[in-house]
Structures are given as C-alpha cells and as structure tokens.
Amino acid sequence: MRDKIKQIEELFSNFDNLTPESVEKIVSETLKIFTDVMSKLNSSDEKERTEALQLATELRTILESKAKEAMKSIGMDEEELTAFMSNPEHFSPTEWQALGQAKEEMQSFQENLKEKGLIPNNESKDKAKKNKSKIQWVQG
C-alpha cells in the first residue's frame, strides 16, 4: 500500500515540466491506483477493506495538497483552473477525450465511496443551501 502512496507523490512531484503527455500519464496512473483501491474496498476481507479505506483517505489528502501546489505553481485559483479545464479549446481532441474519461471515472469512484458511506453525501447540504437562499431572497 505504501508503494501506491509513493507512486502518487512521485507522479505529482514536478509541476515545472508538465506536458499534455505527462498529465495524461498522471491521470491514467492515478485512476489505476483508485481502481485498485476500489476493488479492495469491495473485498470480503475486512482487513483489506480497512487498509483500502486508510489508503483512500491518505490519497485524498495527498491529492488535495498536490492540487493546491499545482494551482499555486501555475498562478491560478480553483475557480480559474476549473474554468480553464472546462474549455475544450485549451486541449487537443485526444487530450479532451482523456480528460472527459478521467472525470467520469473519478465521479464514478466518488459515487461508489458515497454509496458505501465512506465519504459524506452532500446532497442534503446542497438542498439546505438552496432552501436557505430561497428563504433569504423571499425575506429580503
């Protein structure tokens, strides 16, 4: 398991030399690791599930930290990066397709974790926010 964490850290270690090919490799390797973690989360062996959950938690922390480092290194905040990544004009058709596939796989992984109760499901929070904003608008 430690080798998976080390592998993720190495993949995200050098933001100065990012190329479309290296980003594609990072996404591909990261998804392989998440797929492996997901299969272990579905294991009938409780010890394996516990280790996979610990790994998933560590990976999430590392990825959040590395994402912040990357944004700082390229001089963008989260909103700007999201806008950039949402525009297909910034990517070749192959890169755009790879990003779309990675996004789908990450969303599937996240939904699977939510279904298992391993991460919070924010739907009720989102509904509360919508209702609160409606109430404030009506009152204001």
Buried (B, 14 or more C-beta within 10 A) or exposed (E): BEEBBEBBEEBBEEBEEEEEEEBBEBBBBBBEBBEBBBEBBEEEEEEBBEBBBEBBEBBEEBBEEBEEEBBEEEEBEEEEBEEEEEEEEEBEEEBBEBBEEBEEBBEEBBEBBBEEEBBEEEEEEEEEEEEEEEEEEEEE
